[in-house]
């Protein structure tokens, strides 16, 4: 099945002009009259939609960042200012409103307003480092979610005869809902299991045996644990054709592990595809099936629904086609919560491309390369005299391709749990084979030294079940690859961690 898409220009210059025309209309008729935040902003900047005639003109609109959602010192909640609140007097003067009233009557006009602006659904950010930020959806947003989600299925090469398991957790989280609504719109069988929290590993394994899915959708770390459990229990999945990942990073090493496990389950040739989305966008994009030797062609963007820019993460200046930088998002159809020129904090190392995809042939913008967090450079007091800047993007993936390693976690601590002492890095590892402890410790230490120019203070080995507890698999929304248990952070203490591993509770 092919999900029909509207026609849009193929040449980048024509596409930008087409998108800017949509943006001007969207701002003029929908955002500026009803968004308190952007109404004030455009007035302060003395900016009108008609001034946005080229991509370069987008710089007139100040960026929106995560800091704009933080509560004010007076207790005010700025998140509400990003929700479109309609003014019926303004709406009644819109040409579309007048035509609807003339041809369909006042009742249909009122129902249209309800559909366009009444909040019906809420998702939120995960809130790892701050309070979760809610984003609301109207009926029109849910329709956008259905259409955008169905396109993700289409891009990934799905067909209506496939049986799918949606293993994203039941939560106010974009990943679950786009898989749910997208599957319904696409017209295929999608069973939501709720991930590990609802049914546990055994419940998910029972469903896998019964359904024998063609497609499994979920978070990489949870699916790795699940497939590993399936291998250990002798489960066979001969129908498995695709694994679609989202919700957290899925580097090439993880994808190779998932393919290897699938081969042991009876599916030697599968597509392992990634999706990329974020709460503020209220949509996601996916890779199409690709030749592993050639590498992915990137995430396929919906150009009628969103305008993507790539900017220098330090200066905010625009980057050209194929140049790396930070991803900036602007919706073209959203209602409910709306953000303009939103700086994601995510950096793409390949950039944005407009040429037709070399694998599927779709003529859409594509985000190509690996995505990392712009903010993941932190200082660790590893030495007594000075801090060491550590790139946590590299740290988070330093063992993705390491032999003999199944799952792992890095724990940051203070020596003797003393706030005035130096930082320690503890590496927790579950081995994937019978490699000796001493040999693997030496290999891992050398790997850290060569990749990130540091050494773990110690390396501890665990069973897979113990690693599931450490990573929060099935209990946390996202599995924890790096945890910070230094005093003053939100992490657990060492004693709490030990009690978790032993199955005890702390008073």
Steps between C-alpha positions, in 0.01 A plus 500: 500500500621848417373783716403785267684825558429845361719618220781738585780649291811285466761774453625639835444865404144432381431281803613777735279755325205259524564435870541871577165576334340237724681645802383855431140385471532284813645785704252758374183293542577262786805567716532874552133573577480223763849443644576730794874429481547556126251784482717689750821394329399615151374828640824557691712419192269709278472196279216393270453176305533689172865577585590130472577471130821294504664238719742769613203702630427226754781647708266786581305259724686449831570139591282316749696286747430274797572792734188676368289235675653550845269639771548868583628622835147624570361147458363566150472207258624605153404164349138620481607794284602256223147354475276650231194647672246611238316830499158441345477860384822457301398157375165628378678738262714234333395437137491123563264555793265717294490241219437215745214693661347583162515150352474276809334713768597638840494158669761364261703816552498452879593132462789603279631734769479220756688260276769754427569636847356290788780299675432124502840333559818583688855372469798628693877509503664228707620743768838340573670824590197723569126489543317337206358754255149417370394548138132480411333368186165593348296277269680661207838418661391138542416490129850635430640231732310233306619625161860555611505165679363318195777656293755360746354152443512559127861625502607195702357272230198364686199337338149442631542123535776535758442423868672747730578532870525853636724461808533865589382561858147613574568861600431860397792448261506578127652167393211283618229724358655549157542122467139451611332767288731447203424129489125563515523750214728275296254215542717226649478284813695664785480357852624727780663307785593800715866399501644343813303690762159350426561139399861449599754308294312169532173654386666652193670169419165319521349744251798464268453120501129534431495786248828411319532864390635629172600828664607595853498868599661633818799641687838349408617398847170337596480312170857377545415358844178351362660332197783371717238347730325352196825337386566357846148353514515351152231723348476489120403808297528389136261772377698792640588742220551836668597655830413871528673694777419828672502681832877490547820478297562186297861501370630255244639269769156453656345435161758231427420333833128503421559348156722229651234412760231494230708254300510270804120527519464377142498832310846540343406794275312790656493879478593680822375855450506808720245774551566849632247725669455718806209615714510860379456393135200273565625285212786269403696401190662172399764335286403293199649149451859538382806307394706440814823534303398843370354633826171669581356772276367683806170598654236592241330831591136594425553837324132597501479459878831642622784728400844384613811717525858408588693769688840542657452378860715784636401800288153401376599592144347281224699213352491395136381173350704206626666698779481381862325702767210529742148406393241781518130419459198708391155343448281595206169341608500460881228613737496461878855564625711673235871589494676695224868464409546260787865419576497128575850481645549203262792519257511303176848424368401449136257787452184555300473371140237574234595262217283193440568213739740252335306202641128580490507792255282729712556868429491635855755671725711247694694534825813295437750373755521440873312722744655606831414743778663843473496535881680176580838656578549490876783557739618218722743563783706194416825659620558677828606827341280559196187388327493290186248573225336176390284457191216283625384438144820302445491353850147369447606301193859404577413129537229465238724297270708330771536123479392279792274779639123455516358792696680758708461810711729780615453624853641834621582513871703693753790315662369360831176691425677811633377819321848653531678201347584435134255347255508131421377316192376145563430277200232233545501224238303188411715275283361350180726192508749312718789744464710506820455789743867602508533493121182703448596755767827562316322534165237738637754716677699532178182583307416788734856632484505506120143625443442758774846541656398385846498180707212359705587494869364146515308251288229283653339198329133410537241259367252622238224504764714720725570734208126525429455622857786749472375639169137515611388274216124460524469746790636824354367674190852494355779264598785670684831469311679766709395569859629771731502402867716787619363695799271779387363309199169315465664156486467225760763444765730202484311329785171545313653343191624201696157448652343514153733224377419281803126558465472677835334831575650790688311643800 
